[in-house]
Amino acid sequence: MVSVELPEELSKRSIRRPRKGMLRQSAARRRIAVVLALMALVTGAVMPSAGADPYNIGGSEGGRVPDNWDHTFCISGTFPSSVFWHAVYGMANMDDQSGPFYDTHVGNCTSTTDVIITYANDSSWSAYGQYVCDDFNSAGECEQARIWLNDPRLTYDYQWKSISCHETGHTGGLTHSPNSCMTKYGYDVTTAYWFLLYHQDHVNHLNCRC
Amino acid sequence: MPTSSYFRRAAIGLGVALATAGGLSSCQQGDSADQSKEVVAESDTTEDLKQMFEGLHASYDPAPSPDALAEQSDLVVSGSVVDVIPGRTYDDGLSRTVTFVVQVGDELTAADQPEQAYVEMWIPGSLPPEEVQRYFPPDLPVSFFLIEAPTAEEISVDDERAGRPEGAPLYMPVSPQGFWVGAPQGRLLMPLDHQEFPDVDISEVLPPASEYPPSVLVPGEGDGK
């Protein structure tokens, strides 16, 4: 059911008796408002909303949709103990923010592990982190993903957490989108803001894997 | 209480709205039909190449100019991908890279021009090398901004010497900006960042260019996404 909020002047009756000119003006305004409201209602209902949802999953700017909500993860390489919890923040956050996604740490990385969190220590690599889906199933869903977190490029704890949130978001299929940790490049390059959470619309997509 | 004239006006409004929506909708359908025709007409191996990299993303600091990116790189080359061979494997045995063998046509930064450069790449879905090779016909121009790939001392790999002849250095793109493909019809692809730019020659994103062409968005100077 779509509800349209009418302008105040349409929803309230005027107590004061209006002058003639004012009456004509307000009637015209009322007609315009009704037409606009109906247009909004109709166009919203029948027109395709191409590109209207930047928080979608899949596509060229998104990760591959995962095969299920069960996100088992393992650690590849040795993260310094000072950053370990920042590195796995993304898994815990996805578990917390979404409904059905749940993270489970497994000791050994095997072919059935969903996400491999990999330590990178490459100061010349101009990347904070990376995501790749290593294994697709016949439906094109991701069976196993690997993410990297590149230590020399991540100075502060909020950078670790933000990139962990970003790359883990791709393992949930999330696409690059503003005002969240899924912002392209990993942080907002115009404001230098690093986000730690998903947008509510991301969460809705995570919850249905759609 | 609404009057009958109110309902009449509302009905007229609804009619106008439906007509407008229908008109706009059919315009949009027309556009998308044209677009799909265009896509089909331009369909070639580079379209598949673009799709091949879906499922790979890096978050990174974009360089503001080709010059700046070259400064971050150990080697900048142009040429073609003449072979794709099996690369190194992580010691957990779960991820295998491939190596692009690049026949160097023009080397832009180092004093000694190598004949071939070996570039380690991650391909989503762990596609086998022969499958990847299909998307790189010999006449497809490519350019790479490269750094030396991490050694076995820096990452845990099973087969350190894989992916190139003995003694040859192994490279990797410095960032998603470090791999460009010149596609037919004057298009330029940036496969690792999933972007395509019309009417840009590959030479425009290479040194000594001190800035990217206007159509190649430099983040922070207009993108802001």
Interface residues (C-beta under 8 A of the other chain):
Chain A: R31 V34 V35 L38 M39 L41 V42 T43 V46 M47 P48 A50 G59 S60 E61 G63 R64 C74 S76 G77 C109 T110 S111 T113 I116 T118 A120 N121 D122 S124 W125 S126 A127 Y128 G129 Q130 Y131 V132 C133 D134 D135 F136 C142 Q144 R146 R153 I163 H166 E167 H170 H176 P178 T183 K184 Y185 G186 Y187 D188 V189 T190
Chain B: R9 A10 G13 L14 V16 A17 L18 T20 A21 G22 L24 S25 Q28 S32 K50 Q51 E54 G55 L56 H57 A58 S59 Y60 D61 P62 A63 Q72 D74 Y90 D92 L94 S95 W122 P124 G125 S126 I147 E148 P150 E154 I155 S156 M172 V174 S175 P176 Q177 G178 H194 P219 G220 D223 G224 K225
